[in-house]
Amino acid sequence: MYQIAGVDAAKLTFPTFPATGRLYDGFVPERRGDDNFLIERDEPMIAARTCDGATGPDGGKCVARAK
C-alpha cells in the first residue's frame, strides 16, 4: 500500500493504493472558514479484502485470519 498526499490552500487529499494502482481508500480533510470537515471519497474503490472461508472476495486464496 502507498499514499499520495495532495495539498492546496484549503484542502488535503490522502488516497491509498495497493500495488495494482487502483484506489483502495482515501479521505479529504477540508477547512471551510473556522470549521474542519472530513469528506469521504466518492469515486469507485476496490472491494475490501475480507475472508470468510477458503476463497477471498477477489477469488484468490484466503490467507487472512480473524483478529
Predicted model as a PDB file, atoms N, CA, C, CB and O in Angstrom, pLDDT in the B-factor column:
MODEL        1                                                                  
ATOM      1  N   MET A   1       0.836  -1.173   0.000  1.00 85.00           N  
ATOM      2  CA  MET A   1       0.000   0.000   0.000  1.00 85.00           C  
ATOM      3  C   MET A   1       0.880   1.236   0.000  1.00 85.00           C  
ATOM      4  CB  MET A   1      -0.951  -0.002   1.204  1.00 85.00           C  
ATOM      5  O   MET A   1       1.976   1.251   0.561  1.00 85.00           O  
ATOM      6  N   TYR A   2       0.362   2.279  -0.652  1.00 88.00           N  
ATOM      7  CA  TYR A   2       1.052   3.553  -0.614  1.00 88.00           C  
ATOM      8  C   TYR A   2       0.021   4.671  -0.704  1.00 88.00           C  
ATOM      9  CB  TYR A   2       2.092   3.659  -1.759  1.00 88.00           C  
ATOM     10  O   TYR A   2      -1.097   4.449  -1.169  1.00 88.00           O  
ATOM     11  N   GLN A   3       0.391   5.870  -0.262  1.00 89.00           N  
ATOM     12  CA  GLN A   3      -0.470   7.037  -0.338  1.00 89.00           C  
ATOM     13  C   GLN A   3       0.249   8.124  -1.115  1.00 89.00           C  
ATOM     14  CB  GLN A   3      -0.867   7.533   1.074  1.00 89.00           C  
ATOM     15  O   GLN A   3       1.477   8.213  -1.121  1.00 89.00           O  
ATOM     16  N   ILE A   4      -0.559   8.950  -1.774  1.00 89.00           N  
ATOM     17  CA  ILE A   4      -0.035  10.137  -2.437  1.00 89.00           C  
ATOM     18  C   ILE A   4      -0.789  11.317  -1.834  1.00 89.00           C  
ATOM     19  CB  ILE A   4      -0.201  10.066  -4.021  1.00 89.00           C  
ATOM     20  O   ILE A   4      -1.975  11.502  -2.107  1.00 89.00           O  
ATOM     21  N   ALA A   5      -0.111  12.109  -1.024  1.00 90.00           N  
ATOM     22  CA  ALA A   5      -0.761  13.245  -0.375  1.00 90.00           C  
ATOM     23  C   ALA A   5      -0.798  14.427  -1.334  1.00 90.00           C  
ATOM     24  CB  ALA A   5      -0.027  13.628   0.936  1.00 90.00           C  
ATOM     25  O   ALA A   5       0.198  14.758  -1.976  1.00 90.00           O  
ATOM     26  N   GLY A   6      -1.967  15.055  -1.418  1.00 89.00           N  
ATOM     27  CA  GLY A   6      -2.127  16.256  -2.227  1.00 89.00           C  
ATOM     28  C   GLY A   6      -2.411  17.438  -1.311  1.00 89.00           C  
ATOM     29  O   GLY A   6      -3.124  17.293  -0.319  1.00 89.00           O  
ATOM     30  N   VAL A   7      -1.864  18.596  -1.629  1.00 89.00           N  
ATOM     31  CA  VAL A   7      -2.000  19.765  -0.770  1.00 89.00           C  
ATOM     32  C   VAL A   7      -2.360  20.981  -1.611  1.00 89.00           C  
ATOM     33  CB  VAL A   7      -0.701  20.018   0.024  1.00 89.00           C  
ATOM     34  O   VAL A   7      -1.718  21.253  -2.626  1.00 89.00           O  
ATOM     35  N   ASP A   8      -3.405  21.726  -1.183  1.00 82.00           N  
ATOM     36  CA  ASP A   8      -3.638  23.058  -1.724  1.00 82.00           C  
ATOM     37  C   ASP A   8      -4.028  23.964  -0.559  1.00 82.00           C  
ATOM     38  CB  ASP A   8      -4.748  23.046  -2.841  1.00 82.00           C  
ATOM     39  O   ASP A   8      -3.953  23.524   0.588  1.00 82.00           O  
ATOM     40  N   ALA A   9      -4.432  25.182  -0.797  1.00 78.00           N  
ATOM     41  CA  ALA A   9      -4.633  26.165   0.272  1.00 78.00           C  
ATOM     42  C   ALA A   9      -5.637  25.731   1.340  1.00 78.00           C  
ATOM     43  CB  ALA A   9      -5.085  27.457  -0.323  1.00 78.00           C  
ATOM     44  O   ALA A   9      -5.421  26.005   2.521  1.00 78.00           O  
ATOM     45  N   ALA A  10      -6.722  25.067   0.960  1.00 72.00           N  
ATOM     46  CA  ALA A  10      -7.770  24.728   1.934  1.00 72.00           C  
ATOM     47  C   ALA A  10      -8.035  23.241   2.045  1.00 72.00           C  
ATOM     48  CB  ALA A  10      -9.044  25.422   1.570  1.00 72.00           C  
ATOM     49  O   ALA A  10      -8.889  22.832   2.830  1.00 72.00           O  
ATOM     50  N   LYS A  11      -7.330  22.422   1.284  1.00 78.00           N  
ATOM     51  CA  LYS A  11      -7.696  21.004   1.229  1.00 78.00           C  
ATOM     52  C   LYS A  11      -6.463  20.116   1.126  1.00 78.00           C  
ATOM     53  CB  LYS A  11      -8.628  20.739   0.046  1.00 78.00           C  
ATOM     54  O   LYS A  11      -5.490  20.453   0.451  1.00 78.00           O  
ATOM     55  N   LEU A  12      -6.523  18.971   1.811  1.00 84.00           N  
ATOM     56  CA  LEU A  12      -5.530  17.911   1.685  1.00 84.00           C  
ATOM     57  C   LEU A  12      -6.241  16.694   1.109  1.00 84.00           C  
ATOM     58  CB  LEU A  12      -4.848  17.581   3.067  1.00 84.00           C  
ATOM     59  O   LEU A  12      -7.431  16.510   1.365  1.00 84.00           O  
ATOM     60  N   THR A  13      -5.560  15.871   0.353  1.00 86.00           N  
ATOM     61  CA  THR A  13      -6.137  14.613  -0.113  1.00 86.00           C  
ATOM     62  C   THR A  13      -5.181  13.482   0.256  1.00 86.00           C  
ATOM     63  CB  THR A  13      -6.404  14.645  -1.658  1.00 86.00           C  
ATOM     64  O   THR A  13      -3.962  13.630   0.169  1.00 86.00           O  
ATOM     65  N   PHE A  14      -5.756  12.349   0.669  1.00 86.00           N  
ATOM     66  CA  PHE A  14      -4.971  11.193   1.076  1.00 86.00           C  
ATOM     67  C   PHE A  14      -5.537   9.920   0.450  1.00 86.00           C  
ATOM     68  CB  PHE A  14      -4.943  11.073   2.608  1.00 86.00           C  
ATOM     69  O   PHE A  14      -6.145   9.118   1.159  1.00 86.00           O  
ATOM     70  N   PRO A  15      -5.355   9.707  -0.863  1.00 87.00           N  
ATOM     71  CA  PRO A  15      -5.780   8.450  -1.457  1.00 87.00           C  
ATOM     72  C   PRO A  15      -4.789   7.334  -1.131  1.00 87.00           C  
ATOM     73  CB  PRO A  15      -5.933   8.601  -2.972  1.00 87.00           C  
ATOM     74  O   PRO A  15      -3.582   7.566  -1.055  1.00 87.00           O  
ATOM     75  N   THR A  16      -5.306   6.134  -0.941  1.00 86.00           N  
ATOM     76  CA  THR A  16      -4.473   4.963  -0.642  1.00 86.00           C  
ATOM     77  C   THR A  16      -4.608   3.961  -1.780  1.00 86.00           C  
ATOM     78  CB  THR A  16      -4.877   4.311   0.723  1.00 86.00           C  
ATOM     79  O   THR A  16      -5.716   3.691  -2.243  1.00 86.00           O  
ATOM     80  N   PHE A  17      -3.490   3.410  -2.229  1.00 87.00           N  
ATOM     81  CA  PHE A  17      -3.468   2.487  -3.354  1.00 87.00           C  
ATOM     82  C   PHE A  17      -2.699   1.223  -3.000  1.00 87.00           C  
ATOM     83  CB  PHE A  17      -2.853   3.155  -4.583  1.00 87.00           C  
ATOM     84  O   PHE A  17      -1.695   1.300  -2.292  1.00 87.00           O  
ATOM     85  N   PRO A  18      -3.146   0.047  -3.478  1.00 84.00           N  
ATOM     86  CA  PRO A  18      -2.325  -1.158  -3.395  1.00 84.00           C  
ATOM     87  C   PRO A  18      -1.386  -1.185  -4.605  1.00 84.00           C  
ATOM     88  CB  PRO A  18      -3.217  -2.454  -3.341  1.00 84.00           C  
ATOM     89  O   PRO A  18      -1.377  -0.248  -5.404  1.00 84.00           O  
ATOM     90  N   ALA A  19      -0.613  -2.231  -4.737  1.00 84.00           N  
ATOM     91  CA  ALA A  19       0.352  -2.342  -5.838  1.00 84.00           C  
ATOM     92  C   ALA A  19      -0.307  -2.299  -7.216  1.00 84.00           C  
ATOM     93  CB  ALA A  19       1.139  -3.624  -5.699  1.00 84.00           C  
ATOM     94  O   ALA A  19       0.353  -1.964  -8.200  1.00 84.00           O  
ATOM     95  N   THR A  20      -1.603  -2.634  -7.303  1.00 83.00           N  
ATOM     96  CA  THR A  20      -2.287  -2.611  -8.601  1.00 83.00           C  
ATOM     97  C   THR A  20      -2.522  -1.193  -9.108  1.00 83.00           C  
ATOM     98  CB  THR A  20      -3.615  -3.341  -8.501  1.00 83.00           C  
ATOM     99  O   THR A  20      -2.767  -0.995 -10.299  1.00 83.00           O  
ATOM    100  N   GLY A  21      -2.451  -0.193  -8.209  1.00 84.00           N  
ATOM    101  CA  GLY A  21      -2.651   1.185  -8.611  1.00 84.00           C  
ATOM    102  C   GLY A  21      -4.104   1.642  -8.608  1.00 84.00           C  
ATOM    103  O   GLY A  21      -4.383   2.809  -8.883  1.00 84.00           O  
ATOM    104  N   ARG A  22      -5.031   0.741  -8.302  1.00 84.00           N  
ATOM    105  CA  ARG A  22      -6.444   1.120  -8.230  1.00 84.00           C  
ATOM    106  C   ARG A  22      -6.741   1.676  -6.842  1.00 84.00           C  
ATOM    107  CB  ARG A  22      -7.370  -0.096  -8.548  1.00 84.00           C  
ATOM    108  O   ARG A  22      -6.180   1.204  -5.853  1.00 84.00           O  
ATOM    109  N   LEU A  23      -7.617   2.673  -6.763  1.00 84.00           N  
ATOM    110  CA  LEU A  23      -7.929   3.306  -5.488  1.00 84.00           C  
ATOM    111  C   LEU A  23      -8.481   2.290  -4.503  1.00 84.00           C  
ATOM    112  CB  LEU A  23      -8.925   4.446  -5.686  1.00 84.00           C  
ATOM    113  O   LEU A  23      -9.429   1.568  -4.814  1.00 84.00           O  
ATOM    114  N   TYR A  24      -7.887   2.232  -3.311  1.00 82.00           N  
ATOM    115  CA  TYR A  24      -8.331   1.329  -2.252  1.00 82.00           C  
ATOM    116  C   TYR A  24      -9.179   2.074  -1.231  1.00 82.00           C  
ATOM    117  CB  TYR A  24      -7.127   0.673  -1.565  1.00 82.00           C  
ATOM    118  O   TYR A  24     -10.224   1.577  -0.811  1.00 82.00           O  
ATOM    119  N   ASP A  25      -8.742   3.248  -0.832  1.00 82.00           N  
ATOM    120  CA  ASP A  25      -9.442   4.028   0.184  1.00 82.00           C  
ATOM    121  C   ASP A  25      -8.883   5.442   0.143  1.00 82.00           C  
ATOM    122  CB  ASP A  25      -9.286   3.392   1.613  1.00 82.00           C  
ATOM    123  O   ASP A  25      -7.894   5.706  -0.542  1.00 82.00           O  
ATOM    124  N   GLY A  26      -9.509   6.342   0.870  1.00 83.00           N  
ATOM    125  CA  GLY A  26      -8.980   7.693   0.947  1.00 83.00           C  
ATOM    126  C   GLY A  26      -9.950   8.623   1.636  1.00 83.00           C  
ATOM    127  O   GLY A  26     -11.116   8.290   1.847  1.00 83.00           O  
ATOM    128  N   PHE A  27      -9.456   9.785   1.981  1.00 83.00           N  
ATOM    129  CA  PHE A  27     -10.297  10.800   2.608  1.00 83.00           C  
ATOM    130  C   PHE A  27      -9.724  12.173   2.302  1.00 83.00           C  
ATOM    131  CB  PHE A  27     -10.402  10.576   4.142  1.00 83.00           C  
ATOM    132  O   PHE A  27      -8.574  12.314   1.887  1.00 83.00           O  
ATOM    133  N   VAL A  28     -10.566  13.189   2.521  1.00 82.00           N  
ATOM    134  CA  VAL A  28     -10.173  14.564   2.264  1.00 82.00           C  
ATOM    135  C   VAL A  28     -10.553  15.408   3.474  1.00 82.00           C  
ATOM    136  CB  VAL A  28     -10.841  15.109   0.966  1.00 82.00           C  
ATOM    137  O   VAL A  28     -11.733  15.713   3.648  1.00 82.00           O  
ATOM    138  N   PRO A  29      -9.594  15.799   4.319  1.00 82.00           N  
ATOM    139  CA  PRO A  29      -9.901  16.761   5.368  1.00 82.00           C  
ATOM    140  C   PRO A  29      -9.901  18.157   4.740  1.00 82.00           C  
ATOM    141  CB  PRO A  29      -8.869  16.665   6.554  1.00 82.00           C  
ATOM    142  O   PRO A  29      -8.948  18.531   4.056  1.00 82.00           O  
ATOM    143  N   GLU A  30     -10.964  18.923   4.970  1.00 78.00           N  
ATOM    144  CA  GLU A  30     -11.105  20.219   4.313  1.00 78.00           C  
ATOM    145  C   GLU A  30     -11.471  21.287   5.333  1.00 78.00           C  
ATOM    146  CB  GLU A  30     -12.167  20.154   3.198  1.00 78.00           C  
ATOM    147  O   GLU A  30     -12.292  21.054   6.221  1.00 78.00           O  
ATOM    148  N   ARG A  31     -10.865  22.446   5.203  1.00 77.00           N  
ATOM    149  CA  ARG A  31     -11.169  23.577   6.084  1.00 77.00           C  
ATOM    150  C   ARG A  31     -12.126  24.515   5.359  1.00 77.00           C  
ATOM    151  CB  ARG A  31      -9.866  24.331   6.511  1.00 77.00           C  
ATOM    152  O   ARG A  31     -11.875  24.927   4.227  1.00 77.00           O  
ATOM    153  N   ARG A  32     -13.230  24.845   6.031  1.00 78.00           N  
ATOM    154  CA  ARG A  32     -14.204  25.804   5.496  1.00 78.00           C  
ATOM    155  C   ARG A  32     -14.443  26.847   6.575  1.00 78.00           C  
ATOM    156  CB  ARG A  32     -15.556  25.099   5.067  1.00 78.00           C  
ATOM    157  O   ARG A  32     -15.135  26.591   7.561  1.00 78.00           O  
ATOM    158  N   GLY A  33     -13.878  27.994   6.382  1.00 79.00           N  
ATOM    159  CA  GLY A  33     -13.994  29.031   7.404  1.00 79.00           C  
ATOM    160  C   GLY A  33     -13.281  28.601   8.667  1.00 79.00           C  
ATOM    161  O   GLY A  33     -12.093  28.280   8.636  1.00 79.00           O  
ATOM    162  N   ASP A  34     -14.000  28.591   9.782  1.00 83.00           N  
ATOM    163  CA  ASP A  34     -13.414  28.178  11.061  1.00 83.00           C  
ATOM    164  C   ASP A  34     -13.670  26.713  11.376  1.00 83.00           C  
ATOM    165  CB  ASP A  34     -13.960  29.032  12.180  1.00 83.00           C  
ATOM    166  O   ASP A  34     -13.294  26.246  12.451  1.00 83.00           O  
ATOM    167  N   ASP A  35     -14.302  25.973  10.462  1.00 81.00           N  
ATOM    168  CA  ASP A  35     -14.650  24.575  10.705  1.00 81.00           C  
ATOM    169  C   ASP A  35     -13.819  23.642   9.826  1.00 81.00           C  
ATOM    170  CB  ASP A  35     -16.145  24.346  10.453  1.00 81.00           C  
ATOM    171  O   ASP A  35     -13.337  24.031   8.763  1.00 81.00           O  
ATOM    172  N   ASN A  36     -13.666  22.417  10.291  1.00 79.00           N  
ATOM    173  CA  ASN A  36     -12.982  21.369   9.530  1.00 79.00           C  
ATOM    174  C   ASN A  36     -13.971  20.260   9.222  1.00 79.00           C  
ATOM    175  CB  ASN A  36     -11.755  20.813  10.309  1.00 79.00           C  
ATOM    176  O   ASN A  36     -14.831  19.949  10.046  1.00 79.00           O  
ATOM    177  N   PHE A  37     -13.860  19.665   8.057  1.00 78.00           N  
ATOM    178  CA  PHE A  37     -14.740  18.587   7.620  1.00 78.00           C  
ATOM    179  C   PHE A  37     -13.909  17.427   7.095  1.00 78.00           C  
ATOM    180  CB  PHE A  37     -15.724  19.082   6.539  1.00 78.00           C  
ATOM    181  O   PHE A  37     -12.829  17.633   6.541  1.00 78.00           O  
ATOM    182  N   LEU A  38     -14.409  16.207   7.268  1.00 77.00           N  
ATOM    183  CA  LEU A  38     -13.779  15.025   6.707  1.00 77.00           C  
ATOM    184  C   LEU A  38     -14.708  14.509   5.616  1.00 77.00           C  
ATOM    185  CB  LEU A  38     -13.503  13.928   7.807  1.00 77.00           C  
ATOM    186  O   LEU A  38     -15.830  14.088   5.899  1.00 77.00           O  
ATOM    187  N   ILE A  39     -14.254  14.541   4.394  1.00 77.00           N  
ATOM    188  CA  ILE A  39     -15.065  14.168   3.241  1.00 77.00           C  
ATOM    189  C   ILE A  39     -14.619  12.805   2.738  1.00 77.00           C  
ATOM    190  CB  ILE A  39     -14.958  15.231   2.116  1.00 77.00           C  
ATOM    191  O   ILE A  39     -13.442  12.600   2.440  1.00 77.00           O  
ATOM    192  N   GLU A  40     -15.564  11.869   2.645  1.00 74.00           N  
ATOM    193  CA  GLU A  40     -15.269  10.551   2.091  1.00 74.00           C  
ATOM    194  C   GLU A  40     -15.131  10.665   0.581  1.00 74.00           C  
ATOM    195  CB  GLU A  40     -16.373   9.526   2.467  1.00 74.00           C  
ATOM    196  O   GLU A  40     -15.819  11.470  -0.046  1.00 74.00           O  
ATOM    197  N   ARG A  41     -14.263   9.880   0.005  1.00 70.00           N  
ATOM    198  CA  ARG A  41     -14.096   9.882  -1.451  1.00 70.00           C  
ATOM    199  C   ARG A  41     -15.299   9.208  -2.089  1.00 70.00           C  
ATOM    200  CB  ARG A  41     -12.778   9.165  -1.868  1.00 70.00           C  
ATOM    201  O   ARG A  41     -15.775   8.185  -1.598  1.00 70.00           O  
ATOM    202  N   ASP A  42     -15.791   9.777  -3.179  1.00 70.00           N  
ATOM    203  CA  ASP A  42     -16.985   9.231  -3.835  1.00 70.00           C  
ATOM    204  C   ASP A  42     -16.673   8.539  -5.152  1.00 70.00           C  
ATOM    205  CB  ASP A  42     -17.985  10.330  -4.076  1.00 70.00           C  
ATOM    206  O   ASP A  42     -17.581   8.289  -5.945  1.00 70.00           O  
ATOM    207  N   GLU A  43     -15.414   8.227  -5.396  1.00 66.00           N  
ATOM    208  CA  GLU A  43     -15.058   7.520  -6.619  1.00 66.00           C  
ATOM    209  C   GLU A  43     -14.984   6.010  -6.362  1.00 66.00           C  
ATOM    210  CB  GLU A  43     -13.715   8.041  -7.170  1.00 66.00           C  
ATOM    211  O   GLU A  43     -14.845   5.593  -5.212  1.00 66.00           O  
ATOM    212  N   PRO A  44     -15.071   5.199  -7.395  1.00 66.00           N  
ATOM    213  CA  PRO A  44     -15.056   3.743  -7.205  1.00 66.00           C  
ATOM    214  C   PRO A  44     -13.769   3.259  -6.539  1.00 66.00           C  
ATOM    215  CB  PRO A  44     -15.230   3.042  -8.546  1.00 66.00           C  
ATOM    216  O   PRO A  44     -12.672   3.701  -6.880  1.00 66.00           O  
ATOM    217  N   MET A  45     -13.926   2.342  -5.581  1.00 67.00           N  
ATOM    218  CA  MET A  45     -12.787   1.751  -4.883  1.00 67.00           C  
ATOM    219  C   MET A  45     -12.848   0.236  -5.039  1.00 67.00           C  
ATOM    220  CB  MET A  45     -12.776   2.156  -3.375  1.00 67.00           C  
ATOM    221  O   MET A  45     -13.911  -0.324  -5.307  1.00 67.00           O  
ATOM    222  N   ILE A  46     -11.714  -0.419  -4.871  1.00 69.00           N  
ATOM    223  CA  ILE A  46     -11.714  -1.878  -4.939  1.00 69.00           C  
ATOM    224  C   ILE A  46     -12.404  -2.439  -3.692  1.00 69.00           C  
ATOM    225  CB  ILE A  46     -10.259  -2.432  -5.066  1.00 69.00           C  
ATOM    226  O   ILE A  46     -12.510  -1.754  -2.675  1.00 69.00           O  
ATOM    227  N   ALA A  47     -12.862  -3.663  -3.778  1.00 64.00           N  
ATOM    228  CA  ALA A  47     -13.553  -4.300  -2.662  1.00 64.00           C  
ATOM    229  C   ALA A  47     -12.607  -4.523  -1.496  1.00 64.00           C  
ATOM    230  CB  ALA A  47     -14.169  -5.627  -3.101  1.00 64.00           C  
ATOM    231  O   ALA A  47     -11.426  -4.815  -1.686  1.00 64.00           O  
ATOM    232  N   ALA A  48     -13.134  -4.383  -0.293  1.00 63.00           N  
ATOM    233  CA  ALA A  48     -12.334  -4.662   0.899  1.00 63.00           C  
ATOM    234  C   ALA A  48     -11.971  -6.141   0.915  1.00 63.00           C  
ATOM    235  CB  ALA A  48     -13.101  -4.266   2.199  1.00 63.00           C  
ATOM    236  O   ALA A  48     -12.790  -6.984   0.550  1.00 63.00           O  
ATOM    237  N   ARG A  49     -10.749  -6.463   1.333  1.00 59.00           N  
ATOM    238  CA  ARG A  49     -10.313  -7.862   1.358  1.00 59.00           C  
ATOM    239  C   ARG A  49     -10.593  -8.476   2.708  1.00 59.00           C  
ATOM    240  CB  ARG A  49      -8.822  -7.978   1.026  1.00 59.00           C  
ATOM    241  O   ARG A  49      -9.800  -8.361   3.643  1.00 59.00           O  
ATOM    242  N   THR A  50     -11.728  -9.126   2.792  1.00 63.00           N  
ATOM    243  CA  THR A  50     -12.044  -9.888   3.996  1.00 63.00           C  
ATOM    244  C   THR A  50     -12.311 -11.319   3.577  1.00 63.00           C  
ATOM    245  CB  THR A  50     -13.269  -9.283   4.762  1.00 63.00           C  
ATOM    246  O   THR A  50     -12.776 -11.560   2.463  1.00 63.00           O  
ATOM    247  N   CYS A  51     -12.030 -12.254   4.432  1.00 66.00           N  
ATOM    248  CA  CYS A  51     -12.190 -13.663   4.112  1.00 66.00           C  
ATOM    249  C   CYS A  51     -13.184 -14.298   5.074  1.00 66.00           C  
ATOM    250  CB  CYS A  51     -10.836 -14.395   4.167  1.00 66.00           C  
ATOM    251  O   CYS A  51     -13.181 -14.017   6.272  1.00 66.00           O  
ATOM    252  N   ASP A  52     -14.024 -15.153   4.530  1.00 66.00           N  
ATOM    253  CA  ASP A  52     -14.949 -15.902   5.386  1.00 66.00           C  
ATOM    254  C   ASP A  52     -14.927 -17.383   5.045  1.00 66.00           C  
ATOM    255  CB  ASP A  52     -16.374 -15.353   5.250  1.00 66.00           C  
ATOM    256  O   ASP A  52     -15.874 -18.110   5.343  1.00 66.00           O  
ATOM    257  N   GLY A  53     -13.863 -17.818   4.429  1.00 69.00           N  
ATOM    258  CA  GLY A  53     -13.728 -19.225   4.045  1.00 69.00           C  
ATOM    259  C   GLY A  53     -12.396 -19.446   3.359  1.00 69.00           C  
ATOM    260  O   GLY A  53     -11.413 -18.787   3.699  1.00 69.00           O  
ATOM    261  N   ALA A  54     -12.342 -20.345   2.417  1.00 73.00           N  
ATOM    262  CA  ALA A  54     -11.093 -20.659   1.727  1.00 73.00           C  
ATOM    263  C   ALA A  54     -10.783 -19.668   0.614  1.00 73.00           C  
ATOM    264  CB  ALA A  54     -11.153 -22.059   1.160  1.00 73.00           C  
ATOM    265  O   ALA A  54      -9.632 -19.563   0.192  1.00 73.00           O  
ATOM    266  N   THR A  55     -11.810 -18.922   0.117  1.00 71.00           N  
ATOM    267  CA  THR A  55     -11.632 -18.011  -1.005  1.00 71.00           C  
ATOM    268  C   THR A  55     -11.976 -16.589  -0.586  1.00 71.00           C  
ATOM    269  CB  THR A  55     -12.496 -18.445  -2.199  1.00 71.00           C  
ATOM    270  O   THR A  55     -13.005 -16.361   0.051  1.00 71.00           O  
ATOM    271  N   GLY A  56     -11.113 -15.618  -0.944  1.00 66.00           N  
ATOM    272  CA  GLY A  56     -11.353 -14.211  -0.638  1.00 66.00           C  
ATOM    273  C   GLY A  56     -12.319 -13.586  -1.629  1.00 66.00           C  
ATOM    274  O   GLY A  56     -12.745 -14.254  -2.571  1.00 66.00           O  
ATOM    275  N   PRO A  57     -12.680 -12.304  -1.439  1.00 62.00           N  
ATOM    276  CA  PRO A  57     -13.668 -11.638  -2.294  1.00 62.00           C  
ATOM    277  C   PRO A  57     -13.222 -11.465  -3.737  1.00 62.00           C  
ATOM    278  CB  PRO A  57     -13.996 -10.301  -1.727  1.00 62.00           C  
ATOM    279  O   PRO A  57     -14.059 -11.251  -4.613  1.00 62.00           O  
ATOM    280  N   ASP A  58     -11.916 -11.554  -4.007  1.00 66.00           N  
ATOM    281  CA  ASP A  58     -11.431 -11.426  -5.378  1.00 66.00           C  
ATOM    282  C   ASP A  58     -11.195 -12.774  -6.042  1.00 66.00           C  
ATOM    283  CB  ASP A  58     -10.157 -10.625  -5.399  1.00 66.00           C  
ATOM    284  O   ASP A  58     -10.645 -12.839  -7.141  1.00 66.00           O  
ATOM    285  N   GLY A  59     -11.612 -13.858  -5.374  1.00 72.00           N  
ATOM    286  CA  GLY A  59     -11.444 -15.195  -5.930  1.00 72.00           C  
ATOM    287  C   GLY A  59     -10.118 -15.841  -5.581  1.00 72.00           C  
ATOM    288  O   GLY A  59      -9.913 -17.022  -5.862  1.00 72.00           O  
ATOM    289  N   GLY A  60      -9.209 -15.083  -4.972  1.00 74.00           N  
ATOM    290  CA  GLY A  60      -7.918 -15.626  -4.583  1.00 74.00           C  
ATOM    291  C   GLY A  60      -7.996 -16.399  -3.272  1.00 74.00           C  
ATOM    292  O   GLY A  60      -8.999 -16.338  -2.562  1.00 74.00           O  
ATOM    293  N   LYS A  61      -6.938 -17.118  -2.964  1.00 73.00           N  
ATOM    294  CA  LYS A  61      -6.855 -17.901  -1.737  1.00 73.00           C  
ATOM    295  C   LYS A  61      -6.935 -16.968  -0.521  1.00 73.00           C  
ATOM    296  CB  LYS A  61      -5.543 -18.733  -1.705  1.00 73.00           C  
ATOM    297  O   LYS A  61      -6.281 -15.925  -0.493  1.00 73.00           O  
ATOM    298  N   CYS A  62      -7.714 -17.334   0.454  1.00 73.00           N  
ATOM    299  CA  CYS A  62      -7.850 -16.558   1.676  1.00 73.00           C  
ATOM    300  C   CYS A  62      -6.667 -16.879   2.602  1.00 73.00           C  
ATOM    301  CB  CYS A  62      -9.214 -16.859   2.379  1.00 73.00           C  
ATOM    302  O   CYS A  62      -6.508 -18.008   3.067  1.00 73.00           O  
ATOM    303  N   VAL A  63      -5.847 -15.855   2.853  1.00 68.00           N  
ATOM    304  CA  VAL A  63      -4.688 -16.056   3.711  1.00 68.00           C  
ATOM    305  C   VAL A  63      -4.788 -15.234   4.992  1.00 68.00           C  
ATOM    306  CB  VAL A  63      -3.414 -15.700   2.963  1.00 68.00           C  
ATOM    307  O   VAL A  63      -3.932 -15.344   5.870  1.00 68.00           O  
ATOM    308  N   ALA A  64      -5.835 -14.408   5.102  1.00 60.00           N  
ATOM    309  CA  ALA A  64      -6.013 -13.562   6.291  1.00 60.00           C  
ATOM    310  C   ALA A  64      -6.615 -14.390   7.417  1.00 60.00           C  
ATOM    311  CB  ALA A  64      -6.916 -12.333   5.976  1.00 60.00           C  
ATOM    312  O   ALA A  64      -7.273 -15.402   7.176  1.00 60.00           O  
ATOM    313  N   ARG A  65      -6.384 -13.951   8.640  1.00 59.00           N  
ATOM    314  CA  ARG A  65      -7.016 -14.615   9.760  1.00 59.00           C  
ATOM    315  C   ARG A  65      -7.816 -13.581  10.546  1.00 59.00           C  
ATOM    316  CB  ARG A  65      -5.964 -15.317  10.661  1.00 59.00           C  
ATOM    317  O   ARG A  65      -7.523 -12.387  10.477  1.00 59.00           O  
ATOM    318  N   ALA A  66      -8.788 -14.014  11.265  1.00 53.00           N  
ATOM    319  CA  ALA A  66      -9.642 -13.115  12.045  1.00 53.00           C  
ATOM    320  C   ALA A  66      -8.829 -12.451  13.144  1.00 53.00           C  
ATOM    321  CB  ALA A  66     -10.841 -13.880  12.650  1.00 53.00           C  
ATOM    322  O   ALA A  66      -7.912 -13.059  13.696  1.00 53.00           O  
ATOM    323  N   LYS A  67      -9.160 -11.214  13.462  1.00 43.00           N  
ATOM    324  CA  LYS A  67      -8.471 -10.505  14.548  1.00 43.00           C  
ATOM    325  C   LYS A  67      -9.234 -10.673  15.827  1.00 43.00           C  
ATOM    326  CB  LYS A  67      -8.302  -9.016  14.225  1.00 43.00           C  
ATOM    327  O   LYS A  67      -8.823 -10.153  16.864  1.00 43.00           O  
TER     328      LYS A  67                                                      
ENDMDL                                                                          
END                                                                             
